[in-house]
Amino acid sequence: MECRQVRQLADAFISEQLLVETTHAVVAHLDRCAACRAEVDGLRRLRSATRSAFERAPMLAVRPEFASALSSRLRAQSTGRRAARLPRFLIAMAASLVLIGGGGWGLREWSTSGMLALLHDAVGDHRFCALTFKLTERPVALEVAARRYDAFYGRLVSVEPSADTLSGGPVRILERHSCVFNGRRFAHIVLRYKGEAVSLLVADDQRALGPLRHAVAGITREPSPLPATDGIHVAAFRSDRHAVFVASTLSDEDLQEVARAMAGPVSQALAGA
């Protein structure tokens, strides 16, 4: 197995989603390739840190009263004779309605797993594209992405930060392209602020997010901080159809400044897209 193949399979390998034969081939390659081994170890640490950040975030904690009520309702349903005679898909539907009925918290818990995946991919793209340049698929220009995938990429070709003065001086745009991390395609604008690289990553709710588009419903149109992941701070905001992540090793305060400087121009460029 070649390095390119191993890096394409790295996320599935860490998630233990590969066939036994493929897993053995990846392990054999990692035993003899220090570069791929280091990259897989880095991806494993990133995934662990992302999950840990979300588990520690107070804003995502389940309310005890909701957990208790949900447990009681599901237990009562599972022990009833009528529920036992229902087709499985109706039981699943009833459980889903109970989740959504719990003050929105059930839906939020379902969304949290989606948000975890989105945050993981945004941070991973920043790290492996903007910092280490180790993506398995070569980025393409936004103009090319607009022709191949969606016209919205072209709307970001000329977007610039707002003219507001930031505490650390101007934000400079270094590069614009479209890239893929873990199978998810982003529009990627690489910036520099206070000497640090900053990634602005835009994902299309319908195409790039697929069934996870509901996970971004809680992201507001104003930049909001998400839990720091493995030393990388993230802020997020959204437009009509797109989720936008801003990631960097800058402090939360500095990152919020950059996110606010980009939110207006990006949202205006994407309006109606």
Buried (B, 14 or more C-beta within 10 A) or exposed (E): BEEEBBBBBBBBBBEEEBEEEBBEBBEEBBEEBEEBBEBBEBBBEBBEBBBEBBEEBEEBEBEEEBBEBBEEBBEEBEEEEEBEEBEEEEBEEBBEEBBBBBEEBBBBBBBBEBBBBBBBBBBBBBBBBBBEEBBBEEBBBBBBBBEEBBEBBBBBBEBEBBEEEBEBEEBEBEBBBBBBBBEBBBBBBBBBBBEBBBBBBBBBBEEBBEEBBEBBBBBEEEBBBBBBBBEBBBBBBBBEBBBBBBBBBBEEEBBBBBBBBBBBBBBEBBEEB
